[in-house]
Amino acid sequence: MLWNTMLLALREIRRNVMRSVLTILGIVIGVAAVIIMVTVGEGATVQVRQQIASMGSNLLMVTPGKRLGPGQSTGNVPFKEADARAIARDVGSVKAVAPVSSQSVKAIYGNENWSTQVTASNNAYLQVTNRTLRSGRPFSDSEVRSGAAVCIVGETVLKKLFGGQEAIGERIRLHGSASSTTSSSSGSTTSGSSSRSSSKSNGSSGSDSASSTSGSGGSKLSCEVIGLLEGKGQSSMGTDQDDLVVIPLSTFQRRIAGSQDVGMIQISVEEGAATEKAQQDIRRLLRDRRHLSPSDDDNFNVMDMKEIVKMLTGTTQMMTALLSAVAAVSLLVGGIGIMNIMLVSVTERTREIGIRLAIGALESEVLLQFLVESVVLSSFGGLCGIALALGGSVWLAGLLRVPFVFNGGIVLLAFLFSAAVGVIFGYFPALKAARLDPIDALRYE
Amino acid sequence: MHPPQTAEQPLIELRGVTKVYGTGQASMHALRGVDLCIFEGEFVAVMGPSGSGKSTSMNILGCLDTATAGVYRFMGIEVNRLTRAQRTKLRRFYLGFVFQGFNLLNRTSALENVELPLIYRGAPAHERRARAREALEIVGLKGWESHTPGELSGGQQQRVAIARAIVTRPTVLFADEPTGNLDTVRSHEIMELLTGLNRDQGVTIVMVTHEAEMAAHCKRIVRFRDGLVASDEPNVKES
């Protein structure tokens, strides 16, 4: 009986190709939307995790300013290089301490110019941020001390200025902008400044924090490229981590910023050591160095990368869940669409149902036929949706530059759900069809 | 469902059958106590004006509807006591229907239309196909198997409907004004076909018609009036 009913259902679907296609469209879109959202969302989460892993999860970042201060702004007291040295000296279980300042600059080589970020630090920076050199050498101690005009460039800068040609030994010029000396964490390579991604002009960008030291207008520096950073790709915030030029801190302070301030301090804690402990020690030390009385709030911030990791993955996962929920609603709407069409189809096919009943179709057979029709339609819609979703996710993952993570579970779930939609939303119309009185149905015009 | 059947037992037996539509003041008495016996191999024409109860009695005879009171025995089985599903099975295995409006499935080939009752009987595909072709050949539509109703004339459509009705080799064929939508020439062709089926295949046929010309093909004419059988006599003109 089931096989014969299937046969009848398939014949009916084949007879109404156009109607069938329109019926399943909602399911196709719903299923595709859910799968794409989940797949891309998972890709994003995986990417965040990978980047965090490449950055080193035992990273602490110390920035001046309060974390969240409603009102009562006390003004930010910037750090000095001595603060970093004090941390390295006095806090246990610290592996490397890098004082970091950064600013957007225009890098020029020959006829090429490129707006990028200059990051000033010492060799500890490479260690702290888990970066290696692809070629060339790190700064020498004397270069760091004396403020030599040398630099290490990121892959993106190399590509833009040299077109991928050999750059070691060449000299590039850095033009500091007059107004945007950034010292807050937004200038760091870990989170990047969002305002700088494409602009060639480097006027006042929105990334400045109130704590910035004023830059000396129009500062210029010509420096020799001594090293080339290994590429790291995009950060979890979507910024290019290879779009930077690293110079010694003293060079930056003297030639570009014109002050002894340090934007932030990045610290890597030794593997296995408790970052919480280091965090506490650093806080105590800095409170002491900044002469804060016990009643004062901290005027700096010690952030653990782990917290940021948690926050970022949490946000990504929540976004995924939210978008998937919206997509699931469209799947539901698709189901209602199927019910709608099936109901219309029952009315339209009243006579046909009458004929079937009159020549010997049981109520249960008519019910089953309509149910099979809607299940076949919705499962076929589900399959189309899955195909569309796989293509769409690969495409979208490429577009958003997140890895494509195939999740068999969600594909199976979406398929089963679409079949279930067919059963649930097909049942009522099928019942309506089966309950028809054959005489009335035959008389129906 | 194989009741004992003697030569004297009528195939169809109605005893005091009434049918009332609606209740109370608005009730309408379609049948007021019909007695009728039809034996195997008969070719009966049921005639009467509109509202005389001929269609209602046809629906009851065809197990599509049930009587309000009275007894309907089909092959000795009391149909009134059957469930809806059991009546459906009765239709499936013993009855064939031809309607005035043909009632074929649209956009479905003649062959598939004829196959339909066999699908519900659960016949295997090759047998289904063979028997449907055979039935189409009997009604003179060999070569038209793949045409849909839209591509066939009225007469051809009614032939397909007849093929669908006889493909199951039913005990009784009920025809409700089978020539109502056809012109005279086609009508007589259909009547020839039905007469031939009755004569050659021994199919019992009960046909509702209001055209005396068509009733003339039958062996027996039953006339209804106001929900009762007004006359029931053999057709003398039949040779």
Interface residues (C-beta under 8 A of the other chain):
Chain A: M1 N4 L7 L8 R11 R15 R351 E352 G354 I355 R356 L357 A358 I359 G360 A361 L362 E363 S364 E365 P438 I439 L442
Chain B: N59 G62 L64 D65 R84 A85 T88 K89 R91 R92 F93 L95 G96 F97 F99 N103 L104 L105 N106 R107 T108 E112 L116 P117 I119 Y120 R121 G122 R164 T168
